[in-house]
C-alpha cells in the first residue's frame, strides 16, 4: 500500500515536471530498491530503465542491476548485452561502487546468465548501495533465506565473502547484532584463508 501511494505521488510529480532530473532519478532509485526487496522485479526493471534513460554517473551499476533483473526473467541474450555494456564503461576515476559493478558485469559476461544466485546478486548490489537503510525488517527477513542458501552453496571466495557481508548487513538492520557480527567475522576468516 505504501509503495502504491509513493508511486502515485511520484507519477503526479513526474507528469507535472515538478522534479529536476536528479530528484526524478532519486525517486526512481528508491522505488526500484523497494520493489527489488519486495521481489517485484518487473516494477524494479521499469524504474531502472527510466534511470538509464535519464542518465546517471552510476551507469554501470544500473546496467548491472538491469542485466540481473533481465536474466532473472530468463532473457539471457538481452542480459548478456547489458553486462557487456556495463563491463566496457570507462571512467577516469570511477566510484568504488561503479568499479565493483564493472567487474561484476565482466564476471557475468564470462560466466553467462544461468547464474543460480541472480536474486542474491541483486541483494549484494543493494547492500553496497546502502539500500537496506531504513528498510522494514519484515522485507529484509524475506530475503535472508536466499542469502543464507547462497553462502552455504558458494564455491568461489568472492561470492562467499559478498554473501556473508550481505547476510551480516541484513541481520544488522533486522536488529540481530550478535548474528550480524558472526557473519562479519566469517568474512575476515574467509579473506585470511583465501589470501594466505
NUTIBA-854034 format. One record per residue: x, y, z of N, C-alpha, C in turn; residue in three letters. Coordinates in pm, whole numbers, plus 50000, padded with zeros to 5 digits. Layout:
# residues N
XYZXYZXYZALA...
# end
This chain:
# residues 196
500834988050000500005000050000500885012650000UNK501945012450086502845023950093503535026149959UNK503945015049896504625015949767503695021749661UNK502405017249662501425022549565501215037449584UNK501115041849711500925056049741502095064349694UNK503295059249723504515066449683504615067149531UNK504225056149464504295055749319503335065749257UNK502085066449310501105075649253501545090149275UNK502125092949392502645106449420503765109949323UNK504645100049301505765102049210505265104549067UNK504235096949024503675098448891503135112648870UNK502425117948972501885131548963503005141748946UNK504065139949025505205149149017505895148148881UNK506005135648832506675133348704505885139748590UNK504545137848592503705143348487503705158648491UNK503775164248611503765178848625505135185148610UNK506175176648589507555181548576507985189948697UNK507545185748817507915193148938509335190148983UNK509855178248942511185174248986512225177548881UNK513385182548924514505183048830515005168748806UNK515935167248715516415154048674516915145748791UNK517695151848880518285144548992517215139249087UNK516185147349113515125143049204514325131549144UNK514095132049014513405121148946514215108348957UNK515525109748940516415098148950516385092149090UNK516435100549193516385095749331515065088749359UNK513965094549311512645088449331512585074749265UNK513095073749142513115060849070513995050749144UNK515125055449193516045046749265515385040849389UNK514715049249468514045044349588512965034249555UNK512165037349451511095028049410511695014849363UNK512805015649288513445003549236513974994849350UNK514635001149448515194993649560514094986649641UNK513034994049669511914988049745511304976649666UNK511104978849535510494968449450511354955849447UNK512684957549439513574945949437513514938249568UNK513494945649679513434939049809512094932049831UNK511054936749759509744930249768509554919849657UNK510634917049583510614907349472509654911349360UNK509394924249346508574929449237509534933649125UNK510074923749054511174926248961510744933848835UNK509494932348792509024939748674509014954748701UNK508484958648817508454972848854509884978148870UNK510754970248934512154974348954512834976848821UNK512604967848725513224969248593512734981748522UNK511454984748533510884996848473511545009348530UNK511715009648663512325021248729513795022848688UNK514515011748680515925012248643516095016748498UNK515215012148412515265016648272515025031648262UNK514145036948346513905051448349515185058848392UNK515875053448493517125059548540518165059748428UNK518275048548355519245047648245518895057448132UNK517605059548108517175069048006517515083448048UNK517335086448176517645099848228519145102348220UNK519915091948250521375093148255521835094348399UNK522895087348434523405087248571524905084948570UNK525595089948673527035087548683527305073148727UNK526265066148777526405052148816525835042948706UNK526255045648583525705038448468525955023348477UNK527175019348511527505005048518526694997948626UNK526475004848738525704998848847524284995748803UNK523665005348732522295003148688522224993448570UNK523274993048489523334982748384523454968848446UNK524254967848554524384955148625523044950748683UNK522364959748752521054956648810520054952948700UNK520064960648592519164958048481519444944448418UNK520724941248403521114928148348520694916648437UNK520874918348568520484907848662518974905548660UNK518214916548657516754915548652516284909348520UNK516934913148411516584907648280516924892648276UNK518094889048332518474874948340517524866948427UNK517044873248533516084866848624514804863448549UNK514454871748449513254869248368513554860048251UNK514744854148251515154844148151515394850148012UNK515644863348004516024869547877517544870047871UNK518134858147854519594856747868520364865247768UNK519924865747644520664873147541520674888147571UNK519514893447608519434907747642520264910947767UNK520244901847864521024903847987522514904447955UNK522954895547868524364894947831524814908047765UNK523954913847680524274926747617524464937747722UNK523584937647823523684947647930524974945948009UNK525344933248039526594930648111527794935248030UNK527784932447900528894936447813529044951647810UNK527914958647800527944973347800528474978547933UNK528004972648044528444976848177529924974448199UNK530424963248146531844959948164532734969448085UNK532224974947973533024983547885533014998247927UNK532205001748028532165015748074533575019948117UNK533965031848079535295036648119535175050448182UNK535765051748299535785064548370537195066648422UNK537615079148427538985081848472539155078648621UNK538155082448703538235079548847536875074348892UNK536585061548864535255056148897535015055049047UNK533785057049087533345055049225533555040249259UNK533885036749385534095022549420532925013449381UNK531685018449394530525010249356530525007849205UNK530915018049127530995016448982532085006448945UNK533225007249013534324998048986533894983649013UNK533214981849127532674968649161531704963849053UNK530824972649008529804969048909530434965248776UNK531454972648735532154969448609532754955448616UNK533364952348730533994939148747532954927948749UNK531824930548816530764920348820530134918548682UNK529984929448608529484928448470530424919748386UNK531734922148402532714914148328532624899348369UNK532424897048499532294883348551531094876248489UNK529934883048488528724876748434528794875148282UNK529584883748217529774882348073530484869248042UNK531474865648124532214853148102531474840948156UNK530724842748265530044831448328528704828048261UNK528164837348185526834835248127525764839948225UNK524524838348185523414843748263522624832948335UNK523124820748334522424809948403522874808948548UNK523394819948601523884820448738522734818148836UNK522904808448926521824804349017521424815449112UNK522394823349157522114833249261521794847149210UNK521014848249101520664861549048520024870349155UNK519114864549232518424872049338519434876949441UNK520344868349482521354871949581522304882549524UNK522614881549395523484891449331522834905349336UNK521524905849320520804918649333520964924149475UNK520804915449573520924919649714522334924549746UNK523354918449682524724922949704524904937549661UNK524364940949544524484954649495523674964149584UNK522504959749627521674968049714522384970549847UNK523074960249899523834961950023524924972650003UNK525664971649892526754981049868526234995249844UNK524994996449797524395009649772523625014949893UNK523805008350009523115012450134521595012250123UNK521065003350039519615002950019518874996250134UNK519594989550226518934983250340518594993350450UNK519215005050440519005015350542517525019250546UNK516955019150667515545022750690514545013550620UNK514995001550581514084992050518513374984050628UNK512054981850617511334974250720511944960350740UNK512134956050866512754943050894512044931150830UNK510714931750816510004920350759510354918250611UNK510624929250539511034928050399512424921950391UNK513324926350480514674920750483514644905950521UNK513804902450616513714888550662513334879150549UNK512474883950459512034875450348513174872450250UNK514234880950253515374878850163516524871350230UNK516484870250361517594864450435517844849850396UNK516764842250378516904828050345517654825950214UNK517364834450115518064833449985519564835450003UNK519914845550083521334848650105522014837350179UNK521364831950282521954821050360522174808650273UNK521244805950184521394794650092522564796649997UNK522714809149952523814812349860525174810949928UNK525254815450053526514814450129526894799750148UNK525894791450179526154777150202526634770050076UNK526154774549959526494767549835527574774549753UNK528094786049801529094793649724530374785649707UNK530914785749584532144778349558533364787449547UNK533174799749493534334808549484534364818249603UNK535564821949649535704830249769535014843849761UNK535044850449644534434863649632532924862849656UNK532274853049595530824851649612530474848549757UNK531314840249821531064836849962531214849150051UNK532284857050028532514869150109531394879350089UNK530984881349965529894890749937528594886050002UNK528364872849996527164867250058527164869250209UNK528324867050272528434868950417528254883550457UNK528844892650378528654907050405527184911050395UNK526534906050291525114909250270524274903450383UNK524584890950420523864884350530524034892050660UNK525264896250690525524903850812524794917050813UNK524764923650698524074936550688522574934950710UNK521984924650651520544922050670520254919350817UNK521074911050880520874907851022521014920251110UNK521964928751074522164941251150520894949851146UNK520354951751025519164960251011517894953551062UNK517964940251082516834933051143516894933751295UNK517984939451349518124940651494518714928251558UNK519604921251485520274909251538521784911651536UNK522304920151628523714924151621524714912751639UNK524394903051727525344892051752525484883051631UNK524344879551567524394871251446525094878751332UNK524854891951326525504900151223527014900051242UNK527454901251368528894901251397529534888051357UNK528834877051380529354863851339529574863351188UNK528624868851112528764869050966529964877450923UNK530124889150986531234898050951532584891550988UNK532624884551103533854877451143534184866351043UNK533144859850993533344849050895533954854450766UNK533634867050732534244873350614535744874650635UNK536134879150755537574880650787538284867350777UNK537684856950835538284843550830538424838650687UNK537384840550608537384836350467538484843650391UNK538614856950416539624865050347541034860350382UNK541254857350511542574852750556542924839550487UNK541994829950485542254816950422542484818350272UNK541804827850210541904829550065543264835150025UNK543754844950100544964851950059546234846750124UNK546144836750211547354830950269547904819850182UNK
# end
